[in-house]
């Protein structure tokens, strides 16, 4: 997660970690994005989730559901990027 944040900061974004999003109607009532990037005007640009992936290379169900919940409450045009750090056993 730290590497993702540092990379975004080096690109000029303001970065926050563990940002809460209320997700009514989702799998859970709220979720936390691991890393969030904002532009110089404070606009949300991208969300980054760091987690496990399946052997097939897709995010594990926990991460998929978290991203789905967050996606349902953010504006169009905001990217959600998944960064795998390992594989589900």
Order of alpha helices (4+ residues) and beta strands (2+ residues): alpha-beta-beta-beta-alpha-beta
